[in-house]
Amino acid sequence: MDQLIALAQLIAERLIARGETVAVAESSAGGLISTALLAIPGASAYFLGAVNLYTTSARTALLDLDPTLRSATVPYAEMMARAVRGRLAATWGVAESGVTGPTTNRYGDPIGHAVVAVMGPRCRHVIIHTRLEDRFANMRAFAHTALRLLADQIGDET
């Protein structure tokens, strides 16, 4: 968790300095991305909110995403990030969709597969394969990747 908090601190400093905000949509990370961002004192200056889209009904009800879309793909993660950013009028939207285990998802994606997307003034996605069987280790890896990607996209220009 210390690595997540360190990244969140960096993100917080950059967002606060620029007057920018972030919104999060996560699934397999289970709230770890949001937890890290909210652990930093002063989070209300930059953190607008989050949704945990763990089920098809949640993604439909909370972000009005098409329930037939295949999760854990680039288009899906980008759509999640775009939707949460738009719904909360955030500068940045970050999203994660993946497979933590102990089994594959209904599409057969391997345990440890995830896609992370950041949408904002700059947009980017990352596909990760941890090759880990440990559910919580995958959750941490997915959250770390999301925070690292967000920090990289924000950059250090103030």
C-alpha positions as CSV (number, residue, x, y, z in Angstrom):
1,M,0.0,0.0,0.0
2,D,3.0,2.3,0.6
3,Q,3.8,2.4,-3.1
4,L,0.1,3.3,-3.9
5,I,0.2,6.1,-1.3
6,A,3.5,7.5,-2.7
7,L,2.0,7.7,-6.2
8,A,-1.2,9.2,-4.9
9,Q,0.8,11.9,-3.0
10,L,2.6,12.8,-6.3
11,I,-0.7,12.9,-8.2
12,A,-2.3,15.0,-5.4
13,E,0.5,17.6,-5.5
14,R,0.3,17.9,-9.3
15,L,-3.5,18.1,-9.4
16,I,-3.7,20.7,-6.6
17,A,-1.0,22.8,-8.1
18,R,-2.9,23.0,-11.4
19,G,-6.4,23.2,-10.0
20,E,-7.3,19.9,-11.7
21,T,-9.6,17.1,-10.6
22,V,-9.9,13.3,-11.1
23,A,-12.7,10.8,-11.1
24,V,-12.2,7.0,-10.9
25,A,-14.1,4.0,-12.3
26,E,-12.6,0.7,-11.2
27,S,-13.7,-2.9,-11.1
28,S,-11.1,-5.6,-10.2
29,A,-8.9,-3.2,-8.2
30,G,-11.9,-3.1,-5.8
31,G,-11.5,0.5,-4.7
32,L,-7.7,0.5,-4.1
33,I,-7.2,3.3,-6.6
34,S,-9.8,5.5,-4.9
35,T,-8.5,4.5,-1.4
36,A,-5.0,5.6,-2.3
37,L,-6.1,8.9,-3.7
38,L,-8.4,9.6,-0.7
39,A,-5.7,8.7,1.8
40,I,-3.9,12.0,1.0
41,P,-4.9,14.9,3.2
42,G,-6.7,17.5,1.2
43,A,-8.2,15.0,-1.3
44,S,-11.4,17.1,-1.5
45,A,-9.4,19.6,-3.6
46,Y,-8.9,17.2,-6.4
47,F,-10.9,13.9,-5.9
48,L,-14.5,14.2,-7.3
49,G,-15.7,10.7,-6.8
50,A,-15.5,7.1,-7.9
51,V,-17.6,4.1,-8.9
52,N,-16.8,0.4,-8.6
53,L,-18.3,-1.3,-11.6
54,Y,-17.9,-4.9,-10.5
55,T,-21.1,-6.2,-12.1
56,T,-22.9,-5.6,-15.4
57,S,-25.8,-4.1,-13.5
58,A,-23.5,-1.7,-11.7
59,R,-21.9,-0.5,-15.0
60,T,-25.4,0.0,-16.5
61,A,-26.9,1.8,-13.5
62,L,-23.9,3.9,-12.5
63,L,-22.4,5.0,-15.8
64,D,-25.0,3.9,-18.3
65,L,-22.5,1.7,-20.1
66,D,-23.8,-0.8,-22.7
67,P,-24.2,-4.1,-20.8
68,T,-23.2,-6.1,-23.9
69,L,-19.7,-4.6,-24.0
70,R,-16.9,-6.9,-23.3
71,S,-15.0,-5.9,-20.2
72,A,-11.2,-6.0,-19.7
73,T,-10.6,-4.5,-23.2
74,V,-9.1,-1.2,-24.4
75,P,-12.4,0.2,-25.7
76,Y,-14.2,-0.8,-22.5
77,A,-11.6,0.8,-20.2
78,E,-11.5,3.9,-22.3
79,M,-15.3,4.1,-22.2
80,M,-15.3,3.8,-18.4
81,A,-12.7,6.5,-18.0
82,R,-14.5,8.8,-20.4
83,A,-17.9,8.2,-18.8
84,V,-16.8,8.8,-15.2
85,R,-14.8,11.9,-16.3
86,G,-17.9,13.3,-18.0
87,R,-20.4,12.4,-15.3
88,L,-18.4,14.2,-12.7
89,A,-17.0,16.9,-14.9
90,A,-13.4,16.0,-13.9
91,T,-10.2,17.1,-15.7
92,W,-9.1,13.4,-15.6
93,G,-10.9,10.1,-15.7
94,V,-9.0,6.9,-14.8
95,A,-10.5,3.4,-15.2
96,E,-9.4,-0.2,-14.7
97,S,-11.0,-3.4,-15.8
98,G,-9.4,-6.8,-15.3
99,V,-9.3,-10.3,-13.9
100,T,-7.9,-10.8,-10.4
101,G,-8.7,-14.5,-10.0
102,P,-9.1,-17.1,-8.7
103,T,-10.7,-17.9,-12.1
104,T,-10.8,-16.3,-15.5
105,N,-13.6,-14.0,-16.5
106,R,-16.5,-15.1,-18.7
107,Y,-14.5,-14.2,-21.8
108,G,-11.5,-16.4,-20.9
109,D,-9.1,-13.6,-20.1
110,P,-6.2,-15.0,-18.0
111,I,-5.9,-14.2,-14.3
112,G,-3.7,-11.1,-14.0
113,H,-5.0,-9.5,-17.2
114,A,-6.2,-5.9,-17.0
115,V,-6.6,-2.7,-19.0
116,V,-6.1,0.7,-17.5
117,A,-7.1,3.9,-19.2
118,V,-6.7,7.6,-18.5
119,M,-8.8,10.2,-20.3
120,G,-8.2,13.9,-20.1
121,P,-6.2,16.5,-21.8
122,R,-4.0,13.6,-22.8
123,C,-5.3,10.0,-23.2
124,R,-3.5,6.7,-22.9
125,H,-4.2,3.1,-22.0
126,V,-2.0,0.2,-20.8
127,I,-2.6,-3.5,-21.0
128,I,-1.0,-5.5,-18.2
129,H,-0.5,-9.2,-17.6
130,T,0.9,-9.9,-14.1
131,R,1.0,-13.7,-14.4
132,L,0.2,-13.8,-10.7
133,E,-2.3,-16.2,-9.2
134,D,-2.7,-14.1,-6.0
135,R,-6.0,-12.1,-6.1
136,F,-4.9,-9.3,-3.8
137,A,-1.5,-9.0,-5.5
138,N,-3.3,-8.5,-8.8
139,M,-5.6,-5.9,-7.2
140,R,-2.5,-4.0,-6.0
141,A,-0.8,-4.3,-9.4
142,F,-3.8,-3.0,-11.2
143,A,-4.2,-0.1,-8.8
144,H,-0.4,0.7,-9.1
145,T,-0.6,0.6,-12.9
146,A,-3.6,3.0,-12.9
147,L,-1.9,5.5,-10.5
148,R,1.4,5.3,-12.4
149,L,-0.4,5.9,-15.7
150,L,-2.3,8.9,-14.2
151,A,0.8,10.4,-12.7
152,D,2.6,10.0,-16.1
153,Q,-0.2,11.6,-18.0
154,I,-0.5,14.5,-15.6
155,G,3.2,15.1,-15.9
156,D,5.1,17.4,-13.8
157,E,4.4,20.7,-15.6
158,T,2.7,23.1,-13.4
